[in-house]
Amino acid sequence: MKKFLKEKLKNKFILIIIFIIISILFYQWYKAAELANKDTNTYIVLIKWETIINNSSLNKEERIKLKIKDIIITKKDSACVIEWWDWSLTRLWENSKVEIQELNVEKDLSKINLQFKLINWKTWSNVVSFLWENSYFKQNFQDIEAAVRWTIFDVNLEKDYVYVANHEVSVQKWEEKKIISQNQAFSISTFSFIEIQKFISEIQDKTWKKINSDFDKEFLNNLKNNIFKQINLDNIDEILEENTTYNELLSQYQKLNFVWADDSELFEIKNKIKKSLISKASDENKKNLIKYSIFDLKDAINTENLNLDSIKDLEKIIWKNTENLENILWEKYNDFQNILWKFNIDETINKAEKIRDDVLNNLFKK
């Protein structure tokens, strides 16, 4: 009888093991099939009037798949939008001309290489992905390369400027490189900054800005609605399990990177995933994630419905990783200190000052 029971238990145990193996294999097959079925193409959509792609006209609201070397031209009173596969977008207004140069996006968003050239007139881009080492979104114009990381920016060849509405853009012309921060304007021809009051009163295309700001609100609302189809918010703890790989976490985080502090529920989940992502990231990617966290903190402070828990979560993310702050603190310290003074967190300000002093001492030692 005992032998029979032992054999029965043994067989049951074997069946359980087989079931677990089959479940794992099925899950891997399901994820692979899900990725294989994802449409990773970039499309152009006509908003109004007439747009030409490689000498062929585009019908209104028709979505045409783009390829490398495609030339897009908008006619008078026309507008169209490029829908990049990572959810970012670029709008072209009338008399604009661009060339598509690179369209490499991995299906799990572990690598993003998007690049285009503005030949004529103007574009407005809203880049929503987290871009890290080996990933980029680049725009080229008049011997200048603009590299961006989660930002909204306007390139206007007609009026000779680059304007950054959110976060920052790095511009490079030959060996010279500069960073354009939020609410800064930059002259393309002189490769120098424009005094902001002069820019606003004399140069900025305010109609173009207003049109795109309105479109961007609608765009972000659509992303929020789609996010519930892309990620199961009830199973967030499963996403954060220890055995979840960096790329799996990154794939989930990419779906939430666009979320702003005014959406408290999604913003909290975004920060939870970011915290886990940092724990598994390389040193270079940690620095990028912390830099994004500083952007998030600034946005959170400036939001009308200030969420204290979100602020504290971001603080923990930043200060828990102070060893990675040295290279970005010098650049961001004044901005960061102003945020903290506004929030009036004495202990955190003291920490910031101590780290600043440590950085200065280390710089003088070197």
LINKAFEN-V132630 format. One record per residue. N is the residue number from 0. NEAR is the number of other C-alpha atoms within 10 Angstrom. D_CENTER is the distance of its C-alpha to the mean C-alpha in Angstrom with 2 decimals. Layout:
BEGIN
n->N near->NEAR d_center->D_CENTER
n->N near->NEAR d_center->D_CENTER
END
This chain:
BEGIN
n->0 near->6 d_center->64.55
n->1 near->7 d_center->62.37
n->2 near->8 d_center->61.72
n->3 near->9 d_center->60.79
n->4 near->10 d_center->58.34
n->5 near->11 d_center->56.80
n->6 near->12 d_center->56.39
n->7 near->12 d_center->54.90
n->8 near->12 d_center->52.37
n->9 near->12 d_center->51.60
n->10 near->12 d_center->51.03
n->11 near->12 d_center->48.86
n->12 near->12 d_center->46.74
n->13 near->12 d_center->46.41
n->14 near->12 d_center->45.39
n->15 near->12 d_center->42.68
n->16 near->12 d_center->41.33
n->17 near->12 d_center->41.46
n->18 near->12 d_center->39.67
n->19 near->12 d_center->36.85
n->20 near->12 d_center->36.54
n->21 near->12 d_center->36.56
n->22 near->12 d_center->33.88
n->23 near->12 d_center->31.59
n->24 near->12 d_center->32.32
n->25 near->12 d_center->31.78
n->26 near->12 d_center->28.38
n->27 near->12 d_center->27.33
n->28 near->12 d_center->28.80
n->29 near->12 d_center->27.06
n->30 near->12 d_center->23.56
n->31 near->11 d_center->24.47
n->32 near->11 d_center->25.81
n->33 near->11 d_center->22.80
n->34 near->14 d_center->20.54
n->35 near->11 d_center->23.28
n->36 near->10 d_center->23.38
n->37 near->10 d_center->19.71
n->38 near->9 d_center->19.41
n->39 near->18 d_center->16.92
n->40 near->16 d_center->18.11
n->41 near->22 d_center->16.60
n->42 near->17 d_center->18.80
n->43 near->23 d_center->20.23
n->44 near->20 d_center->21.65
n->45 near->24 d_center->24.34
n->46 near->18 d_center->24.18
n->47 near->17 d_center->27.58
n->48 near->16 d_center->30.54
n->49 near->19 d_center->30.20
n->50 near->29 d_center->27.74
n->51 near->16 d_center->28.99
n->52 near->18 d_center->27.47
n->53 near->10 d_center->29.77
n->54 near->10 d_center->32.72
n->55 near->10 d_center->32.22
n->56 near->14 d_center->31.60
n->57 near->20 d_center->28.92
n->58 near->16 d_center->30.12
n->59 near->14 d_center->28.53
n->60 near->13 d_center->25.78
n->61 near->12 d_center->26.35
n->62 near->16 d_center->23.38
n->63 near->16 d_center->24.05
n->64 near->13 d_center->22.35
n->65 near->19 d_center->21.31
n->66 near->15 d_center->22.48
n->67 near->13 d_center->22.25
n->68 near->14 d_center->24.61
n->69 near->14 d_center->24.56
n->70 near->19 d_center->25.49
n->71 near->25 d_center->24.46
n->72 near->26 d_center->26.74
n->73 near->26 d_center->26.86
n->74 near->16 d_center->30.36
n->75 near->13 d_center->31.68
n->76 near->11 d_center->30.39
n->77 near->18 d_center->27.81
n->78 near->21 d_center->24.10
n->79 near->25 d_center->21.74
n->80 near->20 d_center->18.11
n->81 near->22 d_center->16.28
n->82 near->19 d_center->14.41
n->83 near->19 d_center->12.26
n->84 near->20 d_center->12.54
n->85 near->22 d_center->8.97
n->86 near->17 d_center->9.35
n->87 near->20 d_center->8.07
n->88 near->21 d_center->11.33
n->89 near->18 d_center->13.72
n->90 near->22 d_center->16.99
n->91 near->25 d_center->20.23
n->92 near->23 d_center->23.21
n->93 near->21 d_center->26.85
n->94 near->16 d_center->28.24
n->95 near->25 d_center->24.94
n->96 near->22 d_center->24.81
n->97 near->24 d_center->22.04
n->98 near->19 d_center->22.29
n->99 near->18 d_center->19.92
n->100 near->19 d_center->19.83
n->101 near->17 d_center->17.59
n->102 near->20 d_center->16.34
n->103 near->18 d_center->15.82
n->104 near->19 d_center->13.61
n->105 near->14 d_center->15.07
n->106 near->18 d_center->15.96
n->107 near->17 d_center->14.58
n->108 near->22 d_center->11.15
n->109 near->19 d_center->12.52
n->110 near->17 d_center->12.31
n->111 near->24 d_center->10.53
n->112 near->16 d_center->12.64
n->113 near->20 d_center->12.50
n->114 near->20 d_center->14.85
n->115 near->21 d_center->17.21
n->116 near->20 d_center->19.94
n->117 near->21 d_center->20.95
n->118 near->17 d_center->24.76
n->119 near->18 d_center->25.85
n->120 near->19 d_center->25.06
n->121 near->24 d_center->21.55
n->122 near->24 d_center->18.05
n->123 near->23 d_center->15.33
n->124 near->22 d_center->11.69
n->125 near->23 d_center->8.89
n->126 near->21 d_center->5.58
n->127 near->22 d_center->3.55
n->128 near->23 d_center->2.58
n->129 near->24 d_center->3.61
n->130 near->23 d_center->6.01
n->131 near->17 d_center->9.45
n->132 near->11 d_center->13.05
n->133 near->9 d_center->14.14
n->134 near->18 d_center->10.81
n->135 near->19 d_center->9.88
n->136 near->20 d_center->9.50
n->137 near->20 d_center->12.82
n->138 near->22 d_center->15.20
n->139 near->21 d_center->18.86
n->140 near->18 d_center->21.62
n->141 near->13 d_center->25.05
n->142 near->9 d_center->24.81
n->143 near->18 d_center->21.49
n->144 near->19 d_center->18.24
n->145 near->21 d_center->15.04
n->146 near->17 d_center->12.18
n->147 near->22 d_center->8.81
n->148 near->21 d_center->5.80
n->149 near->21 d_center->3.45
n->150 near->21 d_center->6.93
n->151 near->25 d_center->9.86
n->152 near->26 d_center->12.73
n->153 near->22 d_center->16.17
n->154 near->24 d_center->18.29
n->155 near->23 d_center->21.90
n->156 near->20 d_center->24.57
n->157 near->11 d_center->27.24
n->158 near->14 d_center->27.01
n->159 near->17 d_center->25.80
n->160 near->24 d_center->22.66
n->161 near->27 d_center->18.94
n->162 near->27 d_center->17.70
n->163 near->22 d_center->14.49
n->164 near->19 d_center->14.15
n->165 near->17 d_center->11.34
n->166 near->22 d_center->10.40
n->167 near->22 d_center->11.46
n->168 near->24 d_center->12.20
n->169 near->15 d_center->14.49
n->170 near->22 d_center->17.44
n->171 near->16 d_center->20.19
n->172 near->16 d_center->23.62
n->173 near->8 d_center->25.81
n->174 near->5 d_center->25.99
n->175 near->9 d_center->24.83
n->176 near->13 d_center->21.31
n->177 near->15 d_center->20.01
n->178 near->16 d_center->17.04
n->179 near->20 d_center->16.62
n->180 near->17 d_center->15.53
n->181 near->16 d_center->14.93
n->182 near->13 d_center->17.94
n->183 near->20 d_center->19.32
n->184 near->27 d_center->20.90
n->185 near->24 d_center->21.86
n->186 near->18 d_center->24.77
n->187 near->22 d_center->24.24
n->188 near->11 d_center->27.99
n->189 near->10 d_center->28.76
n->190 near->18 d_center->25.48
n->191 near->13 d_center->25.77
n->192 near->18 d_center->24.49
n->193 near->19 d_center->26.02
n->194 near->12 d_center->27.58
n->195 near->16 d_center->25.46
n->196 near->10 d_center->28.49
n->197 near->11 d_center->29.89
n->198 near->18 d_center->26.66
n->199 near->13 d_center->26.50
n->200 near->10 d_center->30.24
n->201 near->9 d_center->30.99
n->202 near->15 d_center->28.12
n->203 near->19 d_center->25.09
n->204 near->15 d_center->25.14
n->205 near->11 d_center->25.03
n->206 near->9 d_center->25.64
n->207 near->15 d_center->22.65
n->208 near->16 d_center->20.43
n->209 near->11 d_center->22.05
n->210 near->10 d_center->21.71
n->211 near->20 d_center->17.96
n->212 near->15 d_center->17.49
n->213 near->10 d_center->19.61
n->214 near->13 d_center->17.84
n->215 near->16 d_center->14.41
n->216 near->11 d_center->16.15
n->217 near->12 d_center->17.49
n->218 near->16 d_center->14.30
n->219 near->16 d_center->12.57
n->220 near->13 d_center->15.96
n->221 near->11 d_center->16.09
n->222 near->18 d_center->12.84
n->223 near->17 d_center->14.50
n->224 near->10 d_center->17.69
n->225 near->12 d_center->16.37
n->226 near->16 d_center->14.77
n->227 near->11 d_center->18.39
n->228 near->9 d_center->19.23
n->229 near->12 d_center->16.49
n->230 near->15 d_center->17.05
n->231 near->12 d_center->20.38
n->232 near->14 d_center->19.92
n->233 near->7 d_center->23.57
n->234 near->9 d_center->23.20
n->235 near->14 d_center->20.51
n->236 near->11 d_center->23.14
n->237 near->11 d_center->23.55
n->238 near->18 d_center->19.91
n->239 near->18 d_center->20.45
n->240 near->11 d_center->23.73
n->241 near->9 d_center->24.57
n->242 near->9 d_center->25.02
n->243 near->14 d_center->21.48
n->244 near->14 d_center->20.08
n->245 near->16 d_center->16.93
n->246 near->16 d_center->15.67
n->247 near->16 d_center->16.72
n->248 near->20 d_center->14.89
n->249 near->22 d_center->11.66
n->250 near->15 d_center->12.23
n->251 near->21 d_center->12.74
n->252 near->23 d_center->9.90
n->253 near->21 d_center->7.38
n->254 near->23 d_center->9.44
n->255 near->25 d_center->9.01
n->256 near->20 d_center->5.65
n->257 near->21 d_center->6.17
n->258 near->22 d_center->9.64
n->259 near->16 d_center->11.47
n->260 near->24 d_center->14.60
n->261 near->16 d_center->17.01
n->262 near->14 d_center->16.60
n->263 near->17 d_center->18.33
n->264 near->12 d_center->18.80
n->265 near->18 d_center->15.28
n->266 near->20 d_center->14.07
n->267 near->19 d_center->16.83
n->268 near->18 d_center->15.97
n->269 near->21 d_center->12.33
n->270 near->20 d_center->14.00
n->271 near->18 d_center->16.66
n->272 near->20 d_center->14.55
n->273 near->27 d_center->12.69
n->274 near->21 d_center->16.28
n->275 near->20 d_center->17.48
n->276 near->24 d_center->14.70
n->277 near->21 d_center->15.66
n->278 near->11 d_center->19.26
n->279 near->17 d_center->18.84
n->280 near->16 d_center->16.55
n->281 near->13 d_center->18.07
n->282 near->12 d_center->18.73
n->283 near->11 d_center->16.17
n->284 near->17 d_center->13.33
n->285 near->20 d_center->14.87
n->286 near->23 d_center->14.69
n->287 near->22 d_center->10.96
n->288 near->22 d_center->10.60
n->289 near->23 d_center->13.31
n->290 near->18 d_center->11.86
n->291 near->20 d_center->8.80
n->292 near->20 d_center->11.83
n->293 near->21 d_center->13.69
n->294 near->18 d_center->11.26
n->295 near->22 d_center->11.55
n->296 near->23 d_center->15.25
n->297 near->19 d_center->15.73
n->298 near->18 d_center->14.27
n->299 near->24 d_center->16.42
n->300 near->19 d_center->19.43
n->301 near->14 d_center->19.25
n->302 near->14 d_center->19.00
n->303 near->10 d_center->22.42
n->304 near->12 d_center->22.71
n->305 near->15 d_center->22.22
n->306 near->17 d_center->21.83
n->307 near->12 d_center->23.69
n->308 near->11 d_center->22.78
n->309 near->21 d_center->19.03
n->310 near->18 d_center->19.90
n->311 near->12 d_center->22.11
n->312 near->16 d_center->19.68
n->313 near->23 d_center->17.13
n->314 near->16 d_center->20.16
n->315 near->13 d_center->21.23
n->316 near->20 d_center->17.97
n->317 near->22 d_center->18.19
n->318 near->16 d_center->21.97
n->319 near->11 d_center->22.46
n->320 near->14 d_center->20.66
n->321 near->16 d_center->22.51
n->322 near->12 d_center->23.59
n->323 near->19 d_center->20.14
n->324 near->20 d_center->20.01
n->325 near->17 d_center->22.63
n->326 near->11 d_center->20.66
n->327 near->13 d_center->18.18
n->328 near->18 d_center->20.71
n->329 near->13 d_center->22.87
n->330 near->10 d_center->20.18
n->331 near->14 d_center->18.80
n->332 near->15 d_center->22.08
n->333 near->11 d_center->23.48
n->334 near->13 d_center->20.39
n->335 near->18 d_center->20.13
n->336 near->16 d_center->23.92
n->337 near->13 d_center->24.01
n->338 near->20 d_center->21.63
n->339 near->20 d_center->23.92
n->340 near->12 d_center->27.06
n->341 near->11 d_center->25.97
n->342 near->14 d_center->25.57
n->343 near->11 d_center->28.81
n->344 near->11 d_center->28.22
n->345 near->11 d_center->30.98
n->346 near->9 d_center->30.50
n->347 near->16 d_center->26.83
n->348 near->18 d_center->27.77
n->349 near->12 d_center->30.54
n->350 near->13 d_center->28.24
n->351 near->19 d_center->25.98
n->352 near->13 d_center->29.15
n->353 near->12 d_center->30.52
n->354 near->20 d_center->27.51
n->355 near->17 d_center->27.56
n->356 near->12 d_center->31.28
n->357 near->13 d_center->30.83
n->358 near->17 d_center->28.34
n->359 near->13 d_center->30.85
n->360 near->11 d_center->33.70
n->361 near->11 d_center->32.01
n->362 near->10 d_center->31.24
n->363 near->8 d_center->34.91
n->364 near->7 d_center->36.08
n->365 near->5 d_center->34.28
END
